[in-house]
Amino acid sequence: MQRTIIHQWRDWLLEYIDGDNYELIQKDTQEVFAIVAKDAMDAENRCQKIIKNTKHEPV
């Protein structure tokens, strides 16, 4: 299975897995969010919502 990077933000990485499956990875904490989307644009839109709603406390 080959993963493809779809989009990269400063601290986040969106990867295409297969079919309708994507993963959003927070690079600093290695936290992974599973995304099911109909295409890459839909996945990016869903990721933007997750990024805006995810707040990490400073260590």
mmCIF file of the N, C-alpha and C atoms, coordinates in Angstrom:
data_MODEL
# 
_entry.id   MODEL 
# 
loop_
_atom_site.group_PDB 
_atom_site.id 
_atom_site.type_symbol 
_atom_site.label_atom_id 
_atom_site.label_alt_id 
_atom_site.label_comp_id 
_atom_site.label_asym_id 
_atom_site.label_entity_id 
_atom_site.label_seq_id 
_atom_site.pdbx_PDB_ins_code 
_atom_site.Cartn_x 
_atom_site.Cartn_y 
_atom_site.Cartn_z 
_atom_site.occupancy 
_atom_site.B_iso_or_equiv 
_atom_site.pdbx_formal_charge 
_atom_site.auth_seq_id 
_atom_site.auth_comp_id 
_atom_site.auth_asym_id 
_atom_site.auth_atom_id 
_atom_site.pdbx_PDB_model_num 
ATOM 1   N N  . MET A 1 1  ? 0.856   -1.181 0.000  1.00 0.00 ? 1  MET A N  1 
ATOM 2   C CA . MET A 1 1  ? 0.000   0.000  0.000  1.00 0.00 ? 1  MET A CA 1 
ATOM 3   C C  . MET A 1 1  ? 0.896   1.237  0.000  1.00 0.00 ? 1  MET A C  1 
ATOM 4   N N  . GLN A 1 2  ? 0.694   2.094  -0.963 1.00 0.00 ? 2  GLN A N  1 
ATOM 5   C CA . GLN A 1 2  ? 1.467   3.317  -1.058 1.00 0.00 ? 2  GLN A CA 1 
ATOM 6   C C  . GLN A 1 2  ? 0.621   4.495  -0.626 1.00 0.00 ? 2  GLN A C  1 
ATOM 7   N N  . ARG A 1 3  ? 1.162   5.281  0.307  1.00 0.00 ? 3  ARG A N  1 
ATOM 8   C CA . ARG A 1 3  ? 0.462   6.461  0.809  1.00 0.00 ? 3  ARG A CA 1 
ATOM 9   C C  . ARG A 1 3  ? 0.924   7.658  -0.010 1.00 0.00 ? 3  ARG A C  1 
ATOM 10  N N  . THR A 1 4  ? 0.010   8.576  -0.252 1.00 0.00 ? 4  THR A N  1 
ATOM 11  C CA . THR A 1 4  ? 0.321   9.764  -1.026 1.00 0.00 ? 4  THR A CA 1 
ATOM 12  C C  . THR A 1 4  ? -0.001  11.001 -0.206 1.00 0.00 ? 4  THR A C  1 
ATOM 13  N N  . ILE A 1 5  ? 0.937   11.923 -0.125 1.00 0.00 ? 5  ILE A N  1 
ATOM 14  C CA . ILE A 1 5  ? 0.693   13.184 0.578  1.00 0.00 ? 5  ILE A CA 1 
ATOM 15  C C  . ILE A 1 5  ? -0.184  14.059 -0.309 1.00 0.00 ? 5  ILE A C  1 
ATOM 16  N N  . ILE A 1 6  ? -1.322  14.466 0.227  1.00 0.00 ? 6  ILE A N  1 
ATOM 17  C CA . ILE A 1 6  ? -2.275  15.290 -0.504 1.00 0.00 ? 6  ILE A CA 1 
ATOM 18  C C  . ILE A 1 6  ? -2.024  16.767 -0.231 1.00 0.00 ? 6  ILE A C  1 
ATOM 19  N N  . HIS A 1 7  ? -1.817  17.095 1.044  1.00 0.00 ? 7  HIS A N  1 
ATOM 20  C CA . HIS A 1 7  ? -1.625  18.502 1.414  1.00 0.00 ? 7  HIS A CA 1 
ATOM 21  C C  . HIS A 1 7  ? -0.785  18.563 2.683  1.00 0.00 ? 7  HIS A C  1 
ATOM 22  N N  . GLN A 1 8  ? -0.013  19.627 2.799  1.00 0.00 ? 8  GLN A N  1 
ATOM 23  C CA . GLN A 1 8  ? 0.791   19.818 3.994  1.00 0.00 ? 8  GLN A CA 1 
ATOM 24  C C  . GLN A 1 8  ? 0.608   21.237 4.492  1.00 0.00 ? 8  GLN A C  1 
ATOM 25  N N  . TRP A 1 9  ? 0.219   21.349 5.757  1.00 0.00 ? 9  TRP A N  1 
ATOM 26  C CA . TRP A 1 9  ? 0.151   22.638 6.419  1.00 0.00 ? 9  TRP A CA 1 
ATOM 27  C C  . TRP A 1 9  ? 1.371   22.727 7.310  1.00 0.00 ? 9  TRP A C  1 
ATOM 28  N N  . ARG A 1 10 ? 1.524   23.791 8.035  1.00 0.00 ? 10 ARG A N  1 
ATOM 29  C CA . ARG A 1 10 ? 2.716   23.964 8.873  1.00 0.00 ? 10 ARG A CA 1 
ATOM 30  C C  . ARG A 1 10 ? 2.939   22.789 9.819  1.00 0.00 ? 10 ARG A C  1 
ATOM 31  N N  . ASP A 1 11 ? 1.918   22.431 10.589 1.00 0.00 ? 11 ASP A N  1 
ATOM 32  C CA . ASP A 1 11 ? 2.053   21.376 11.601 1.00 0.00 ? 11 ASP A CA 1 
ATOM 33  C C  . ASP A 1 11 ? 1.225   20.136 11.296 1.00 0.00 ? 11 ASP A C  1 
ATOM 34  N N  . TRP A 1 12 ? 0.658   20.056 10.110 1.00 0.00 ? 12 TRP A N  1 
ATOM 35  C CA . TRP A 1 12 ? -0.266  18.975 9.771  1.00 0.00 ? 12 TRP A CA 1 
ATOM 36  C C  . TRP A 1 12 ? 0.075   18.387 8.407  1.00 0.00 ? 12 TRP A C  1 
ATOM 37  N N  . LEU A 1 13 ? -0.268  17.114 8.237  1.00 0.00 ? 13 LEU A N  1 
ATOM 38  C CA . LEU A 1 13 ? -0.032  16.414 6.985  1.00 0.00 ? 13 LEU A CA 1 
ATOM 39  C C  . LEU A 1 13 ? -1.271  15.596 6.648  1.00 0.00 ? 13 LEU A C  1 
ATOM 40  N N  . LEU A 1 14 ? -1.772  15.745 5.429  1.00 0.00 ? 14 LEU A N  1 
ATOM 41  C CA . LEU A 1 14 ? -2.921  14.962 4.967  1.00 0.00 ? 14 LEU A CA 1 
ATOM 42  C C  . LEU A 1 14 ? -2.419  13.925 3.973  1.00 0.00 ? 14 LEU A C  1 
ATOM 43  N N  . GLU A 1 15 ? -2.680  12.651 4.266  1.00 0.00 ? 15 GLU A N  1 
ATOM 44  C CA . GLU A 1 15 ? -2.247  11.563 3.398  1.00 0.00 ? 15 GLU A CA 1 
ATOM 45  C C  . GLU A 1 15 ? -3.446  10.780 2.877  1.00 0.00 ? 15 GLU A C  1 
ATOM 46  N N  . TYR A 1 16 ? -3.351  10.393 1.602  1.00 0.00 ? 16 TYR A N  1 
ATOM 47  C CA . TYR A 1 16 ? -4.350  9.514  0.989  1.00 0.00 ? 16 TYR A CA 1 
ATOM 48  C C  . TYR A 1 16 ? -3.922  8.080  1.259  1.00 0.00 ? 16 TYR A C  1 
ATOM 49  N N  . ILE A 1 17 ? -4.844  7.268  1.774  1.00 0.00 ? 17 ILE A N  1 
ATOM 50  C CA . ILE A 1 17 ? -4.542  5.867  2.072  1.00 0.00 ? 17 ILE A CA 1 
ATOM 51  C C  . ILE A 1 17 ? -5.016  4.986  0.911  1.00 0.00 ? 17 ILE A C  1 
ATOM 52  N N  . ASP A 1 18 ? -6.321  4.867  0.744  1.00 0.00 ? 18 ASP A N  1 
ATOM 53  C CA . ASP A 1 18 ? -6.911  4.143  -0.382 1.00 0.00 ? 18 ASP A CA 1 
ATOM 54  C C  . ASP A 1 18 ? -8.421  4.347  -0.357 1.00 0.00 ? 18 ASP A C  1 
ATOM 55  N N  . GLY A 1 19 ? -9.052  4.133  -1.479 1.00 0.00 ? 19 GLY A N  1 
ATOM 56  C CA . GLY A 1 19 ? -10.509 4.297  -1.559 1.00 0.00 ? 19 GLY A CA 1 
ATOM 57  C C  . GLY A 1 19 ? -10.929 5.684  -1.110 1.00 0.00 ? 19 GLY A C  1 
ATOM 58  N N  . ASP A 1 20 ? -11.758 5.751  -0.075 1.00 0.00 ? 20 ASP A N  1 
ATOM 59  C CA . ASP A 1 20 ? -12.225 7.016  0.487  1.00 0.00 ? 20 ASP A CA 1 
ATOM 60  C C  . ASP A 1 20 ? -11.523 7.341  1.810  1.00 0.00 ? 20 ASP A C  1 
ATOM 61  N N  . ASN A 1 21 ? -10.396 6.704  2.076  1.00 0.00 ? 21 ASN A N  1 
ATOM 62  C CA . ASN A 1 21 ? -9.724  6.826  3.364  1.00 0.00 ? 21 ASN A CA 1 
ATOM 63  C C  . ASN A 1 21 ? -8.499  7.739  3.303  1.00 0.00 ? 21 ASN A C  1 
ATOM 64  N N  . TYR A 1 22 ? -8.455  8.661  4.245  1.00 0.00 ? 22 TYR A N  1 
ATOM 65  C CA . TYR A 1 22 ? -7.351  9.607  4.375  1.00 0.00 ? 22 TYR A CA 1 
ATOM 66  C C  . TYR A 1 22 ? -6.941  9.648  5.836  1.00 0.00 ? 22 TYR A C  1 
ATOM 67  N N  . GLU A 1 23 ? -5.738  10.155 6.108  1.00 0.00 ? 23 GLU A N  1 
ATOM 68  C CA . GLU A 1 23 ? -5.303  10.370 7.476  1.00 0.00 ? 23 GLU A CA 1 
ATOM 69  C C  . GLU A 1 23 ? -4.759  11.779 7.612  1.00 0.00 ? 23 GLU A C  1 
ATOM 70  N N  . LEU A 1 24 ? -5.155  12.436 8.681  1.00 0.00 ? 24 LEU A N  1 
ATOM 71  C CA . LEU A 1 24 ? -4.635  13.746 9.030  1.00 0.00 ? 24 LEU A CA 1 
ATOM 72  C C  . LEU A 1 24 ? -3.702  13.534 10.213 1.00 0.00 ? 24 LEU A C  1 
ATOM 73  N N  . ILE A 1 25 ? -2.443  13.943 10.064 1.00 0.00 ? 25 ILE A N  1 
ATOM 74  C CA . ILE A 1 25 ? -1.430  13.699 11.088 1.00 0.00 ? 25 ILE A CA 1 
ATOM 75  C C  . ILE A 1 25 ? -0.920  15.032 11.615 1.00 0.00 ? 25 ILE A C  1 
ATOM 76  N N  . GLN A 1 26 ? -0.947  15.178 12.939 1.00 0.00 ? 26 GLN A N  1 
ATOM 77  C CA . GLN A 1 26 ? -0.374  16.354 13.586 1.00 0.00 ? 26 GLN A CA 1 
ATOM 78  C C  . GLN A 1 26 ? 1.099   16.030 13.779 1.00 0.00 ? 26 GLN A C  1 
ATOM 79  N N  . LYS A 1 27 ? 1.980   16.762 13.084 1.00 0.00 ? 27 LYS A N  1 
ATOM 80  C CA . LYS A 1 27 ? 3.386   16.400 13.027 1.00 0.00 ? 27 LYS A CA 1 
ATOM 81  C C  . LYS A 1 27 ? 4.099   16.452 14.378 1.00 0.00 ? 27 LYS A C  1 
ATOM 82  N N  . ASP A 1 28 ? 3.781   17.406 15.230 1.00 0.00 ? 28 ASP A N  1 
ATOM 83  C CA . ASP A 1 28 ? 4.484   17.532 16.505 1.00 0.00 ? 28 ASP A CA 1 
ATOM 84  C C  . ASP A 1 28 ? 4.155   16.398 17.470 1.00 0.00 ? 28 ASP A C  1 
ATOM 85  N N  . THR A 1 29 ? 2.883   16.044 17.575 1.00 0.00 ? 29 THR A N  1 
ATOM 86  C CA . THR A 1 29 ? 2.453   15.035 18.545 1.00 0.00 ? 29 THR A CA 1 
ATOM 87  C C  . THR A 1 29 ? 2.244   13.653 17.922 1.00 0.00 ? 29 THR A C  1 
ATOM 88  N N  . GLN A 1 30 ? 2.290   13.558 16.600 1.00 0.00 ? 30 GLN A N  1 
ATOM 89  C CA . GLN A 1 30 ? 2.037   12.315 15.863 1.00 0.00 ? 30 GLN A CA 1 
ATOM 90  C C  . GLN A 1 30 ? 0.615   11.799 16.074 1.00 0.00 ? 30 GLN A C  1 
ATOM 91  N N  . GLU A 1 31 ? -0.296  12.697 16.442 1.00 0.00 ? 31 GLU A N  1 
ATOM 92  C CA . GLU A 1 31 ? -1.705  12.355 16.600 1.00 0.00 ? 31 GLU A CA 1 
ATOM 93  C C  . GLU A 1 31 ? -2.301  12.134 15.206 1.00 0.00 ? 31 GLU A C  1 
ATOM 94  N N  . VAL A 1 32 ? -3.091  11.076 15.048 1.00 0.00 ? 32 VAL A N  1 
ATOM 95  C CA . VAL A 1 32 ? -3.638  10.709 13.749 1.00 0.00 ? 32 VAL A CA 1 
ATOM 96  C C  . VAL A 1 32 ? -5.161  10.743 13.806 1.00 0.00 ? 32 VAL A C  1 
ATOM 97  N N  . PHE A 1 33 ? -5.757  11.394 12.795 1.00 0.00 ? 33 PHE A N  1 
ATOM 98  C CA . PHE A 1 33 ? -7.214  11.449 12.655 1.00 0.00 ? 33 PHE A CA 1 
ATOM 99  C C  . PHE A 1 33 ? -7.581  10.739 11.358 1.00 0.00 ? 33 PHE A C  1 
ATOM 100 N N  . ALA A 1 34 ? -8.466  9.753  11.445 1.00 0.00 ? 34 ALA A N  1 
ATOM 101 C CA . ALA A 1 34 ? -8.955  9.051  10.254 1.00 0.00 ? 34 ALA A CA 1 
ATOM 102 C C  . ALA A 1 34 ? -10.041 9.899  9.604  1.00 0.00 ? 34 ALA A C  1 
ATOM 103 N N  . ILE A 1 35 ? -9.935  10.075 8.296  1.00 0.00 ? 35 ILE A N  1 
ATOM 104 C CA . ILE A 1 35 ? -10.897 10.877 7.529  1.00 0.00 ? 35 ILE A CA 1 
ATOM 105 C C  . ILE A 1 35 ? -11.492 9.984  6.430  1.00 0.00 ? 35 ILE A C  1 
ATOM 106 N N  . VAL A 1 36 ? -12.802 10.017 6.299  1.00 0.00 ? 36 VAL A N  1 
ATOM 107 C CA . VAL A 1 36 ? -13.469 9.360  5.175  1.00 0.00 ? 36 VAL A CA 1 
ATOM 108 C C  . VAL A 1 36 ? -14.082 10.476 4.345  1.00 0.00 ? 36 VAL A C  1 
ATOM 109 N N  . ALA A 1 37 ? -13.648 10.564 3.072  1.00 0.00 ? 37 ALA A N  1 
ATOM 110 C CA . ALA A 1 37 ? -14.096 11.648 2.204  1.00 0.00 ? 37 ALA A CA 1 
ATOM 111 C C  . ALA A 1 37 ? -14.248 11.134 0.778  1.00 0.00 ? 37 ALA A C  1 
ATOM 112 N N  . LYS A 1 38 ? -15.095 11.810 0.008  1.00 0.00 ? 38 LYS A N  1 
ATOM 113 C CA . LYS A 1 38 ? -15.345 11.345 -1.368 1.00 0.00 ? 38 LYS A CA 1 
ATOM 114 C C  . LYS A 1 38 ? -14.204 11.681 -2.323 1.00 0.00 ? 38 LYS A C  1 
ATOM 115 N N  . ASP A 1 39 ? -13.425 12.732 -2.015 1.00 0.00 ? 39 ASP A N  1 
ATOM 116 C CA . ASP A 1 39 ? -12.271 13.078 -2.838 1.00 0.00 ? 39 ASP A CA 1 
ATOM 117 C C  . ASP A 1 39 ? -11.301 13.935 -2.022 1.00 0.00 ? 39 ASP A C  1 
ATOM 118 N N  . ALA A 1 40 ? -10.176 14.307 -2.620 1.00 0.00 ? 40 ALA A N  1 
ATOM 119 C CA . ALA A 1 40 ? -9.140  15.051 -1.896 1.00 0.00 ? 40 ALA A CA 1 
ATOM 120 C C  . ALA A 1 40 ? -9.643  16.418 -1.422 1.00 0.00 ? 40 ALA A C  1 
ATOM 121 N N  . MET A 1 41 ? -10.451 17.088 -2.206 1.00 0.00 ? 41 MET A N  1 
ATOM 122 C CA . MET A 1 41 ? -10.968 18.405 -1.809 1.00 0.00 ? 41 MET A CA 1 
ATOM 123 C C  . MET A 1 41 ? -11.888 18.276 -0.598 1.00 0.00 ? 41 MET A C  1 
ATOM 124 N N  . ASP A 1 42 ? -12.726 17.275 -0.603 1.00 0.00 ? 42 ASP A N  1 
ATOM 125 C CA . ASP A 1 42 ? -13.598 17.018 0.543  1.00 0.00 ? 42 ASP A CA 1 
ATOM 126 C C  . ASP A 1 42 ? -12.758 16.706 1.784  1.00 0.00 ? 42 ASP A C  1 
ATOM 127 N N  . ALA A 1 43 ? -11.707 15.920 1.619  1.00 0.00 ? 43 ALA A N  1 
ATOM 128 C CA . ALA A 1 43 ? -10.818 15.588 2.737  1.00 0.00 ? 43 ALA A CA 1 
ATOM 129 C C  . ALA A 1 43 ? -10.157 16.848 3.295  1.00 0.00 ? 43 ALA A C  1 
ATOM 130 N N  . GLU A 1 44 ? -9.690  17.735 2.419  1.00 0.00 ? 44 GLU A N  1 
ATOM 131 C CA . GLU A 1 44 ? -9.062  18.981 2.872  1.00 0.00 ? 44 GLU A CA 1 
ATOM 132 C C  . GLU A 1 44 ? -10.054 19.841 3.654  1.00 0.00 ? 44 GLU A C  1 
ATOM 133 N N  . ASN A 1 45 ? -11.275 19.927 3.181  1.00 0.00 ? 45 ASN A N  1 
ATOM 134 C CA . ASN A 1 45 ? -12.299 20.705 3.895  1.00 0.00 ? 45 ASN A CA 1 
ATOM 135 C C  . ASN A 1 45 ? -12.578 20.125 5.279  1.00 0.00 ? 45 ASN A C  1 
ATOM 136 N N  . ARG A 1 46 ? -12.663 18.808 5.368  1.00 0.00 ? 46 ARG A N  1 
ATOM 137 C CA . ARG A 1 46 ? -12.886 18.164 6.661  1.00 0.00 ? 46 ARG A CA 1 
ATOM 138 C C  . ARG A 1 46 ? -11.699 18.394 7.588  1.00 0.00 ? 46 ARG A C  1 
ATOM 139 N N  . CYS A 1 47 ? -10.503 18.357 7.034  1.00 0.00 ? 47 CYS A N  1 
ATOM 140 C CA . CYS A 1 47 ? -9.290  18.572 7.828  1.00 0.00 ? 47 CYS A CA 1 
ATOM 141 C C  . CYS A 1 47 ? -9.243  19.984 8.387  1.00 0.00 ? 47 CYS A C  1 
ATOM 142 N N  . GLN A 1 48 ? -9.647  20.956 7.605  1.00 0.00 ? 48 GLN A N  1 
ATOM 143 C CA . GLN A 1 48 ? -9.643  22.338 8.081  1.00 0.00 ? 48 GLN A CA 1 
ATOM 144 C C  . GLN A 1 48 ? -10.511 22.480 9.328  1.00 0.00 ? 48 GLN A C  1 
ATOM 145 N N  . LYS A 1 49 ? -11.647 21.802 9.343  1.00 0.00 ? 49 LYS A N  1 
ATOM 146 C CA . LYS A 1 49 ? -12.524 21.851 10.510 1.00 0.00 ? 49 LYS A CA 1 
ATOM 147 C C  . LYS A 1 49 ? -11.850 21.206 11.720 1.00 0.00 ? 49 LYS A C  1 
ATOM 148 N N  . ILE A 1 50 ? -11.191 20.083 11.514 1.00 0.00 ? 50 ILE A N  1 
ATOM 149 C CA . ILE A 1 50 ? -10.504 19.399 12.612 1.00 0.00 ? 50 ILE A CA 1 
ATOM 150 C C  . ILE A 1 50 ? -9.372  20.271 13.144 1.00 0.00 ? 50 ILE A C  1 
ATOM 151 N N  . ILE A 1 51 ? -8.597  20.854 12.246 1.00 0.00 ? 51 ILE A N  1 
ATOM 152 C CA . ILE A 1 51 ? -7.469  21.695 12.649 1.00 0.00 ? 51 ILE A CA 1 
ATOM 153 C C  . ILE A 1 51 ? -7.960  22.880 13.473 1.00 0.00 ? 51 ILE A C  1 
ATOM 154 N N  . LYS A 1 52 ? -9.031  23.514 13.039 1.00 0.00 ? 52 LYS A N  1 
ATOM 155 C CA . LYS A 1 52 ? -9.565  24.670 13.761 1.00 0.00 ? 52 LYS A CA 1 
ATOM 156 C C  . LYS A 1 52 ? -10.120 24.278 15.131 1.00 0.00 ? 52 LYS A C  1 
ATOM 157 N N  . ASN A 1 53 ? -10.669 23.068 15.248 1.00 0.00 ? 53 ASN A N  1 
ATOM 158 C CA . ASN A 1 53 ? -11.285 22.638 16.504 1.00 0.00 ? 53 ASN A CA 1 
ATOM 159 C C  . ASN A 1 53 ? -10.317 21.939 17.455 1.00 0.00 ? 53 ASN A C  1 
ATOM 160 N N  . THR A 1 54 ? -9.108  21.627 16.979 1.00 0.00 ? 54 THR A N  1 
ATOM 161 C CA . THR A 1 54 ? -8.133  20.944 17.809 1.00 0.00 ? 54 THR A CA 1 
ATOM 162 C C  . THR A 1 54 ? -7.201  21.970 18.423 1.00 0.00 ? 54 THR A C  1 
ATOM 163 N N  . LYS A 1 55 ? -7.182  21.977 19.742 1.00 0.00 ? 55 LYS A N  1 
ATOM 164 C CA . LYS A 1 55 ? -6.310  22.903 20.457 1.00 0.00 ? 55 LYS A CA 1 
ATOM 165 C C  . LYS A 1 55 ? -5.392  22.085 21.338 1.00 0.00 ? 55 LYS A C  1 
ATOM 166 N N  . HIS A 1 56 ? -4.093  22.276 21.162 1.00 0.00 ? 56 HIS A N  1 
ATOM 167 C CA . HIS A 1 56 ? -3.120  21.574 21.981 1.00 0.00 ? 56 HIS A CA 1 
ATOM 168 C C  . HIS A 1 56 ? -2.552  22.513 23.012 1.00 0.00 ? 56 HIS A C  1 
ATOM 169 N N  . GLU A 1 57 ? -2.502  22.022 24.224 1.00 0.00 ? 57 GLU A N  1 
ATOM 170 C CA . GLU A 1 57 ? -1.932  22.824 25.317 1.00 0.00 ? 57 GLU A CA 1 
ATOM 171 C C  . GLU A 1 57 ? -0.417  22.818 25.192 1.00 0.00 ? 57 GLU A C  1 
ATOM 172 N N  . PRO A 1 58 ? 0.242   23.962 25.426 1.00 0.00 ? 58 PRO A N  1 
ATOM 173 C CA . PRO A 1 58 ? 1.699   23.968 25.398 1.00 0.00 ? 58 PRO A CA 1 
ATOM 174 C C  . PRO A 1 58 ? 2.271   23.089 26.503 1.00 0.00 ? 58 PRO A C  1 
ATOM 175 N N  . VAL A 1 59 ? 3.349   22.412 26.186 1.00 0.00 ? 59 VAL A N  1 
ATOM 176 C CA . VAL A 1 59 ? 3.973   21.498 27.147 1.00 0.00 ? 59 VAL A CA 1 
ATOM 177 C C  . VAL A 1 59 ? 4.958   22.240 28.006 1.00 0.00 ? 59 VAL A C  1 
# 
